[in-house]
Amino acid sequence: MANKLEKLLEKSLEKSLENSFLRDIRQLLHEADDYNVLLEVGQEPNIETFKAHSVILRARSTYFRAALSTNWAKTNDGIIKMNKPNITPDVFRVILKFMYTGTIVMSDNMLSYYLDILIAADELALIELIDYLVEYILKKETFWFRRNLVKIHRISSQHEAFHKLKTTCEEIIQKDSSTFLRSKDIGDLEESILIRLLKSDNLDLKEIEIWNQIIKWGKVQCSLNSNDKENIKDWSTKDFDMLRLTLANCLSHVRFFLISGADYHDKIRPFKKILSKELKNELREFYVAGRKPNRSNILLPRLKYADEESILIKLKHFTLISSWIDRKRQGYQPEQVPYVFRLLYRGSRDGLKDADKFYQKCNYQGPTIVIIKPSGINKIIGGYNADVWNKNQKYDTVTNSFIFSLGINNENDTDICSRVKNNVNKVGCAGQEKLPWFGNDLNWIKGVCKQQIYEKQIVDFEKFNSEDVEVYKVLLKVNNNIFFDEYNEDLSDHTTTIFNSEIIEY
């Protein structure tokens, strides 16, 4: 016992001595008068001179170890002077403090400096700082990260030390291409990445939105985004020629014939001078005369998973729900999803709290997903019924069903899938009113979400009002454009459903 106590006291003393040593080293940053390095940092009019100690700089950085060696550094009265015009004083102040104290205090005020600090840390070979900041961004600043994807991808592609940032960006390009294309920094996107996105069939954007982003990108490349160029009626022939040449590799990936007549008139015709003569003639014939284009290389529509576009969730959510249906731990890629979804019921259209209308639309329709937007809450909640809705049956036990919640705005939100526990799952009708429900765990007409028979609590509230509700029938995809309804009871009535090519086609 005495030996253990002695060891604890010894460790405590060592820790105390270590803390005292670190405190004294930190004091050198502001209080020492024996500095021997002057660093002039920044460019006019923002220049600042920092005092430092060569022994600290060399110990902390291989860059300074070389730069301050006797072979390179020149002294004047014992003082070494260095210039770092490519680093701003605000950024260098953070880095110098890290070199003396081993700490960096992250705050909202530093958001705009993250990438500049990383670039400077890479130049100064501060690997420890790079690793810490990259991990911090990926774990703590996901919202900022997604808002600055384009810039982060471009910079991380230029610095091997930032490979984790680049890998994460590449994963987002693969799984959620539309996030990149929607970026406020679209003008900074490399052309190769833009074309890669445009080729994707998984873009969860309307084709006219894709066109708008292409034009926005092109205007930035040609410096046509200034205030005096805002009205294209003031553009010169040279301006249009420049934009046409800039977008030469992009326009062939636009699905022009999927754009509405109104959008064609308002958004595309003003830029007709950048289109080829052949394409202009075909578009005129298509939109004015109603004739289908006769070219053989027309691009098919991009992938869609619903016959009618959801106003509540996006393609990535359909992909995630499909993964939950099939219990895929790794999750589906968008092109791997084996289902499509047919809209049966929409509350804002068919009656938000009308149970009779719900059953009229959804009774005996087979497996369905119910999607609910609670009022005033940035979440989607819902459930998957693996069997059928049946107004005449109180409830059924369906062990493959689940309920869920999805984050829609806050990137820090966690998507939750909550499956039935103990093989007891009440899906069906509630009470004399015969309201559809997933037990009391999710009753959207009464606005109740109270965890009872499912494994997890999907939200942190128990009462809510529904802003809107959508119910989609789950159909199995057989091949490129044919979908099989495997739940018709009469075999002779088993049918394949081919969606109208103007709505969905693969």
Buried (B, 14 or more C-beta within 10 A) or exposed (E): EEEEEEEEEEEEEEEEEEEEEBEEBBEBBEEBEEBBBBBBBBEEEEEEEBBBBBEBBBEBBEBBBEBBEEEEBEEEEEEBEBEBEEBBBBBBBBBBBBBBBEEBEBEEEBBEBBBBBBBBBBBBBBEEBBEBBBEEBBEEBBEBBBBBBBBBBBBBBEBEBBEBBBEBBBEBBEBBBBBBBBBEBBBBBEEEBBBBBBEBBBBBBBBBBBBBBBBBBBBBBBEBBEEEBEEBEEBEEEBBEBBBEBBEEBBBBBBBBBBEEEBBEEBBBEBEBBBEEEBBEBBBBBBEEEEEBEEEEEBEBBBBBBBBBBEBBBBBBBBBBBBBBEEEEEEBEBEEBEBBBBBBBBBEEBBBBBBEBBBBBBBEBBBBBBBBBBEEBEBBBBBBBBBBBBBEEEBBEBEBBBBBBBBBEEBEBEBBBBBBEEEEBBBBBBEEEBBBBBBBBBBBBBBBBBBEBBBBBBBEEEEBEBBBBBBBBBBEBEEEBEBBBEBEEEEEEEEEEEBEEEEBBB
